[in-house]
Amino acid sequence: MGEWTEFSGALLAFFALHSIPVRPAIKSRIVDLVGARPFTLIYSCISLLALGWLIVAASRAPYIELWSPAPWQNWVALVTMLAVCMIVAFALARPNPFSFGGAPGVRFDPERAGIVRLNRHPLLLAFFLWAAAHMLPNGDLAHVILFGLFAGFSLLGMKLINRRKQRQLGEMAYDDQLRAVRQTPVIGSFAQDRVMIRTIAGIGILVLLVVLHPAIIGVSPLAGLY
């Protein structure tokens, strides 16, 4: 069990970080002390460091193979990551009253909902797909636990945010706005989204991740394609 100590500690630290400081009572006290923007910046930086430690700890854990790697798994992962990057590109700088992220303070138009027309939680959907894409070609126990928990965490987050937003907006207002979004044709909802620019941005994000992956993670995502 000693060989699993770092991974277990990193896992507990990561989920404690994403459950304790964000509780309304605790978060409000911290925000009162440091301010909203510094809290967001500090919390985001610490979260990224915790995520990095957790991924490194998973790579150091004992290797227990659950399924054998195959080239097709890497192809599926790469295609899935393209979808992830596209979702992120279309979700950034967009108002979204149903979830976090986007462009707060900007008026949300249900008839021009963009990616929100397809999914209320695009960034959480991207996180779920990211976890699935990384779990498939990493069939050892530690990585399956890691990315499996990430996938479950994102699905649970969608349900929790739905409840929170319904309380904040009021159930009737929430349902009316959601109904208005769903009644809009999909193509029409992207009318003001600068589709070409966002598509190029999504491809650019994927290329950047592929280039940086060997330096940050130590393995090229293209290495196992053949």
C-alpha contacts under 8 A as a table, 3 or more apart, distances in Angstrom:
res1	aa1	res2	aa2	distance
1	M	4	W	5.41
1	M	5	T	6.83
2	G	5	T	5.20
3	E	6	E	7.43
3	E	61	A	6.42
3	E	62	P	6.63
4	W	7	F	5.43
4	W	8	S	6.01
4	W	61	A	5.76
4	W	62	P	7.14
5	T	8	S	5.18
5	T	9	G	6.03
6	E	9	G	5.10
6	E	10	A	6.02
6	E	57	A	5.98
6	E	61	A	7.78
7	F	10	A	5.14
7	F	11	L	6.03
7	F	54	L	6.62
7	F	57	A	4.81
7	F	58	A	5.70
7	F	60	R	7.77
7	F	61	A	6.40
8	S	11	L	5.10
8	S	12	L	6.18
9	G	12	L	5.20
9	G	13	A	6.06
10	A	13	A	5.08
10	A	14	F	6.04
10	A	50	A	7.23
10	A	53	W	6.56
10	A	54	L	5.10
10	A	57	A	6.90
11	L	14	F	5.20
11	L	15	F	6.37
11	L	54	L	6.20
11	L	146	L	7.95
12	L	15	F	5.41
12	L	16	A	5.96
13	A	16	A	5.09
13	A	17	L	6.01
13	A	50	A	7.38
14	F	17	L	5.16
14	F	18	H	6.39
14	F	47	S	7.49
14	F	50	A	5.73
14	F	51	L	6.84
14	F	54	L	7.35
15	F	18	H	4.98
15	F	19	S	6.08
16	A	19	S	5.16
16	A	20	I	5.68
17	L	20	I	5.91
17	L	21	P	6.24
17	L	47	S	7.32
18	H	21	P	6.77
18	H	22	V	6.55
18	H	47	S	7.93
19	S	22	V	5.86
19	S	23	R	6.55
20	I	23	R	5.59
20	I	26	I	7.32
21	P	26	I	5.80
21	P	27	K	5.53
22	V	26	I	6.74
22	V	27	K	5.20
23	R	26	I	5.42
23	R	27	K	5.73
24	P	27	K	5.15
24	P	28	S	5.91
25	A	28	S	5.44
25	A	29	R	6.59
26	I	29	R	5.33
26	I	30	I	6.43
27	K	30	I	5.15
27	K	31	V	6.05
28	S	31	V	5.08
28	S	32	D	6.10
29	R	32	D	5.11
29	R	33	L	6.42
30	I	33	L	5.11
30	I	34	V	6.20
30	I	35	G	7.54
30	I	39	F	7.29
31	V	34	V	5.31
31	V	35	G	4.56
31	V	36	A	5.15
31	V	39	F	6.15
32	D	35	G	5.69
32	D	36	A	7.78
34	V	38	P	6.20
34	V	39	F	6.39
35	G	38	P	5.67
35	G	39	F	6.14
36	A	39	F	5.19
36	A	40	T	6.27
37	R	40	T	5.11
37	R	41	L	6.19
38	P	41	L	5.07
38	P	42	I	5.92
39	F	42	I	5.24
39	F	43	Y	5.77
40	T	43	Y	5.20
40	T	44	S	5.93
41	L	44	S	5.21
41	L	45	C	6.25
42	I	45	C	5.23
42	I	46	I	6.18
43	Y	46	I	5.18
43	Y	47	S	5.97
44	S	47	S	5.03
44	S	48	L	6.23
45	C	48	L	5.22
45	C	49	L	6.31
46	I	49	L	5.07
46	I	50	A	6.08
47	S	50	A	5.03
47	S	51	L	6.07
48	L	51	L	5.01
48	L	52	G	6.11
49	L	52	G	5.07
49	L	53	W	6.17
50	A	53	W	5.11
50	A	54	L	6.11
51	L	54	L	5.08
51	L	55	I	6.26
52	G	55	I	5.25
52	G	56	V	6.23
53	W	56	V	5.14
53	W	57	A	5.94
54	L	57	A	5.01
54	L	58	A	6.16
55	I	58	A	5.14
55	I	59	S	6.51
55	I	146	L	7.94
56	V	59	S	5.17
56	V	60	R	6.47
56	V	217	I	7.98
57	A	60	R	5.06
57	A	61	A	6.27
58	A	61	A	5.20
58	A	142	A	5.53
58	A	143	H	6.07
58	A	146	L	7.28
59	S	142	A	7.70
59	S	143	H	7.64
61	A	142	A	6.47
62	P	142	A	7.62
63	Y	140	D	5.99
63	Y	141	L	6.98
63	Y	142	A	7.39
64	I	140	D	5.12
64	I	141	L	5.37
64	I	142	A	7.64
65	E	68	S	6.91
65	E	139	G	5.92
65	E	140	D	4.22
65	E	141	L	6.28
66	L	139	G	5.38
66	L	140	D	5.34
66	L	141	L	6.31
67	W	139	G	5.08
67	W	140	D	7.08
68	S	139	G	6.46
69	P	73	Q	6.98
69	P	137	P	5.60
69	P	138	N	6.99
69	P	139	G	6.71
70	A	73	Q	5.57
70	A	74	N	7.18
70	A	137	P	7.26
70	A	224	G	7.63
71	P	74	N	5.36
71	P	75	W	6.58
71	P	224	G	5.66
71	P	225	L	4.77
71	P	226	Y	5.52
72	W	75	W	5.03
72	W	76	V	6.25
72	W	225	L	7.05
73	Q	76	V	5.15
73	Q	77	A	6.16
73	Q	136	L	6.08
73	Q	137	P	5.31
74	N	77	A	4.91
74	N	78	L	6.09
74	N	136	L	7.76
74	N	137	P	5.81
74	N	221	P	7.45
74	N	222	L	7.73
74	N	224	G	6.13
74	N	225	L	5.59
75	W	78	L	5.11
75	W	79	V	6.21
75	W	225	L	6.14
76	V	79	V	5.24
76	V	80	T	6.02
76	V	133	A	7.20
77	A	80	T	5.05
77	A	81	M	6.09
77	A	132	A	7.85
77	A	133	A	4.31
77	A	134	H	6.56
77	A	136	L	7.02
77	A	137	P	7.27
78	L	81	M	5.04
78	L	82	L	6.37
78	L	133	A	7.38
78	L	221	P	7.63
79	V	82	L	5.08
79	V	83	A	6.57
80	T	83	A	5.06
80	T	84	V	6.27
80	T	129	L	6.65
80	T	130	W	7.37
80	T	133	A	5.95
81	M	84	V	4.75
81	M	85	C	6.14
81	M	129	L	7.43
81	M	130	W	6.34
81	M	133	A	6.63
81	M	206	L	7.12
82	L	85	C	5.18
82	L	86	M	6.20
82	L	202	G	7.40
82	L	203	I	7.03
82	L	206	L	6.16
83	A	86	M	5.08
83	A	87	I	6.15
83	A	126	A	7.83
84	V	87	I	5.21
84	V	88	V	6.27
84	V	126	A	4.85
84	V	127	F	7.60
84	V	129	L	6.41
84	V	130	W	6.40
85	C	88	V	5.11
85	C	89	A	6.09
85	C	126	A	7.70
85	C	202	G	4.86
85	C	203	I	6.98
85	C	205	I	6.08
85	C	206	L	6.00
86	M	89	A	5.04
86	M	90	F	6.18
86	M	198	R	7.58
86	M	199	T	6.47
86	M	201	A	7.80
86	M	202	G	4.45
86	M	203	I	7.14
87	I	90	F	5.23
87	I	91	A	5.98
87	I	115	I	7.41
87	I	122	P	6.33
87	I	123	L	7.21
87	I	126	A	6.26
87	I	202	G	7.68
88	V	91	A	5.02
88	V	92	L	6.10
88	V	122	P	7.28
88	V	123	L	6.31
88	V	126	A	6.77
88	V	202	G	7.21
89	A	92	L	5.67
89	A	198	R	5.51
89	A	199	T	7.15
89	A	201	A	6.08
89	A	202	G	5.09
90	F	94	R	7.79
90	F	114	G	7.51
90	F	115	I	6.14
90	F	193	D	7.71
90	F	198	R	5.90
90	F	199	T	7.80
90	F	202	G	7.91
91	A	94	R	5.82
91	A	101	G	7.90
91	A	102	G	6.12
91	A	115	I	6.28
91	A	116	V	7.81
91	A	122	P	6.33
91	A	123	L	6.88
92	L	101	G	7.31
92	L	102	G	5.18
92	L	103	A	7.36
93	A	102	G	4.75
93	A	103	A	4.67
94	R	102	G	4.35
94	R	103	A	4.89
95	P	101	G	7.84
95	P	102	G	4.89
95	P	103	A	4.46
95	P	104	P	5.90
95	P	105	G	7.59
95	P	106	V	5.84
95	P	107	R	6.79
95	P	108	F	5.48
96	N	99	S	5.93
96	N	100	F	7.03
96	N	101	G	7.27
96	N	102	G	5.86
96	N	103	A	7.21
96	N	104	P	7.68
96	N	108	F	6.64
96	N	116	V	7.00
96	N	120	R	7.76
97	P	100	F	7.77
97	P	108	F	7.18
97	P	165	K	7.63
98	F	120	R	5.81
98	F	121	H	7.12
98	F	161	I	7.65
98	F	162	N	6.91
98	F	165	K	6.19
99	S	120	R	6.53
99	S	121	H	5.56
99	S	161	I	6.34
99	S	162	N	7.51
99	S	165	K	7.39
100	F	121	H	7.68
101	G	104	P	7.53
101	G	123	L	7.43
103	A	106	V	5.98
108	F	112	R	7.96
108	F	113	A	7.30
109	D	112	R	5.27
109	D	113	A	6.08
110	P	113	A	5.11
110	P	177	Q	6.76
110	P	178	L	7.87
110	P	180	A	5.78
110	P	181	V	4.66
110	P	184	T	7.55
110	P	189	S	7.93
111	E	180	A	7.19
111	E	181	V	6.17
111	E	184	T	5.59
111	E	188	G	7.40
111	E	189	S	5.60
112	R	188	G	6.97
112	R	189	S	4.18
112	R	190	F	6.09
112	R	191	A	6.67
112	R	192	Q	6.77
113	A	116	V	5.28
113	A	117	R	5.39
113	A	181	V	6.59
113	A	189	S	5.25
113	A	190	F	6.95
114	G	117	R	5.63
114	G	118	L	7.71
114	G	186	V	7.89
114	G	189	S	4.93
114	G	190	F	4.52
114	G	191	A	7.81
114	G	193	D	6.49
115	I	118	L	5.44
115	I	119	N	6.46
115	I	122	P	6.96
115	I	190	F	7.50
116	V	119	N	4.94
116	V	120	R	4.97
116	V	121	H	7.15
116	V	122	P	6.83
116	V	181	V	7.97
117	R	120	R	7.09
117	R	181	V	5.89
117	R	182	R	6.34
117	R	184	T	7.81
117	R	186	V	6.68
117	R	189	S	6.79
118	L	186	V	7.66
119	N	122	P	5.69
119	N	125	L	7.87
121	H	124	L	5.41
121	H	125	L	6.08
121	H	158	M	6.61
122	P	125	L	4.93
122	P	126	A	6.06
123	L	126	A	4.96
123	L	127	F	6.22
124	L	127	F	4.91
124	L	128	F	6.17
124	L	154	S	5.48
124	L	155	L	7.53
124	L	157	G	7.49
124	L	158	M	7.00
125	L	128	F	5.03
125	L	129	L	6.24
125	L	154	S	7.17
125	L	155	L	7.96
126	A	129	L	5.15
126	A	130	W	5.99
127	F	130	W	4.95
127	F	131	A	6.21
127	F	150	F	7.73
127	F	151	A	7.27
127	F	154	S	6.58
128	F	131	A	5.20
128	F	132	A	6.29
128	F	150	F	6.92
128	F	151	A	4.66
128	F	152	G	7.76
128	F	154	S	5.69
128	F	155	L	7.27
129	L	132	A	4.98
129	L	133	A	5.95
129	L	151	A	7.58
130	W	133	A	5.11
130	W	134	H	6.32
131	A	134	H	5.30
131	A	135	M	6.09
131	A	147	F	4.88
131	A	148	G	6.98
131	A	150	F	6.04
131	A	151	A	5.60
132	A	135	M	5.11
132	A	136	L	6.34
132	A	147	F	6.74
132	A	148	G	7.43
132	A	151	A	6.77
133	A	136	L	5.81
133	A	137	P	7.57
134	H	137	P	6.26
134	H	138	N	6.46
134	H	147	F	6.91
135	M	138	N	5.17
135	M	139	G	6.58
135	M	143	H	6.31
135	M	144	V	5.58
135	M	147	F	5.58
135	M	148	G	7.15
136	L	139	G	6.24
138	N	143	H	6.10
138	N	144	V	7.09
139	G	143	H	6.87
139	G	144	V	6.28
140	D	143	H	5.71
140	D	144	V	6.16
141	L	144	V	5.16
141	L	145	I	6.12
142	A	145	I	5.21
142	A	146	L	6.10
143	H	146	L	4.85
143	H	147	F	5.94
143	H	148	G	7.90
144	V	147	F	5.48
144	V	148	G	5.49
145	I	148	G	5.13
145	I	149	L	5.99
146	L	149	L	5.42
146	L	150	F	6.40
147	F	150	F	4.84
147	F	151	A	6.11
148	G	151	A	5.12
148	G	152	G	6.25
149	L	152	G	5.04
149	L	153	F	5.84
150	F	153	F	4.92
150	F	154	S	6.23
151	A	154	S	5.29
151	A	155	L	6.48
152	G	155	L	5.18
152	G	156	L	6.11
153	F	156	L	5.18
153	F	157	G	6.02
154	S	157	G	4.93
154	S	158	M	6.42
155	L	158	M	5.27
155	L	159	K	6.84
156	L	159	K	5.33
156	L	160	L	6.32
157	G	160	L	5.07
157	G	161	I	5.99
158	M	161	I	5.28
158	M	162	N	6.16
159	K	162	N	5.11
159	K	163	R	6.48
160	L	163	R	5.30
160	L	164	R	6.28
161	I	164	R	4.92
161	I	165	K	5.95
162	N	165	K	5.33
162	N	166	Q	6.13
163	R	166	Q	5.17
163	R	167	R	6.35
164	R	167	R	5.20
164	R	168	Q	6.23
165	K	168	Q	4.92
165	K	169	L	5.88
165	K	170	G	7.79
165	K	174	Y	7.56
166	Q	169	L	5.37
166	Q	170	G	5.24
166	Q	171	E	4.97
166	Q	174	Y	5.80
167	R	170	G	5.22
167	R	171	E	6.61
169	L	173	A	6.04
169	L	174	Y	5.79
170	G	173	A	5.43
170	G	174	Y	5.98
171	E	174	Y	5.08
171	E	175	D	6.10
172	M	175	D	5.20
172	M	176	D	6.11
173	A	176	D	5.10
173	A	177	Q	6.14
174	Y	177	Q	5.34
174	Y	178	L	6.15
175	D	178	L	5.06
175	D	179	R	5.99
176	D	179	R	5.13
176	D	180	A	6.23
177	Q	180	A	5.08
177	Q	181	V	6.31
178	L	181	V	5.11
178	L	182	R	6.30
179	R	182	R	5.18
179	R	183	Q	6.21
180	A	183	Q	5.26
180	A	184	T	6.72
181	V	184	T	5.59
182	R	185	P	7.75
184	T	188	G	6.87
184	T	189	S	6.37
185	P	188	G	5.28
185	P	189	S	6.27
186	V	189	S	5.25
186	V	190	F	7.01
187	I	190	F	5.61
187	I	191	A	6.89
188	G	191	A	5.18
189	S	192	Q	7.70
190	F	193	D	5.09
190	F	194	R	7.90
190	F	195	V	7.20
191	A	194	R	7.62
192	Q	195	V	7.98
193	D	198	R	7.68
194	R	197	I	5.54
194	R	198	R	6.27
195	V	198	R	5.21
195	V	199	T	5.97
196	M	199	T	5.07
196	M	200	I	6.21
197	I	200	I	5.21
197	I	201	A	6.13
198	R	201	A	4.88
198	R	202	G	6.13
199	T	202	G	5.08
199	T	203	I	6.38
200	I	203	I	5.19
200	I	204	G	6.06
201	A	204	G	4.90
201	A	205	I	6.13
202	G	205	I	5.14
202	G	206	L	6.43
203	I	206	L	5.16
203	I	207	V	6.28
204	G	207	V	5.10
204	G	208	L	6.11
205	I	208	L	5.08
205	I	209	L	6.18
206	L	209	L	5.10
206	L	210	V	6.19
207	V	210	V	5.12
207	V	211	V	6.19
208	L	211	V	5.14
208	L	212	L	6.09
209	L	212	L	5.16
209	L	213	H	5.68
210	V	213	H	5.26
210	V	214	P	7.69
210	V	220	S	7.08
210	V	221	P	6.40
210	V	222	L	7.74
211	V	214	P	6.93
212	L	215	A	5.44
212	L	216	I	6.18
213	H	216	I	5.28
213	H	217	I	5.45
213	H	218	G	6.80
213	H	219	V	6.55
213	H	220	S	5.94
213	H	221	P	6.98
214	P	217	I	5.45
214	P	218	G	4.33
214	P	219	V	4.54
214	P	220	S	4.74
214	P	221	P	7.73
215	A	218	G	5.49
215	A	219	V	7.73
219	V	223	A	7.53
220	S	223	A	5.34
221	P	224	G	6.83
221	P	225	L	7.96
222	L	225	L	5.59
223	A	226	Y	7.35
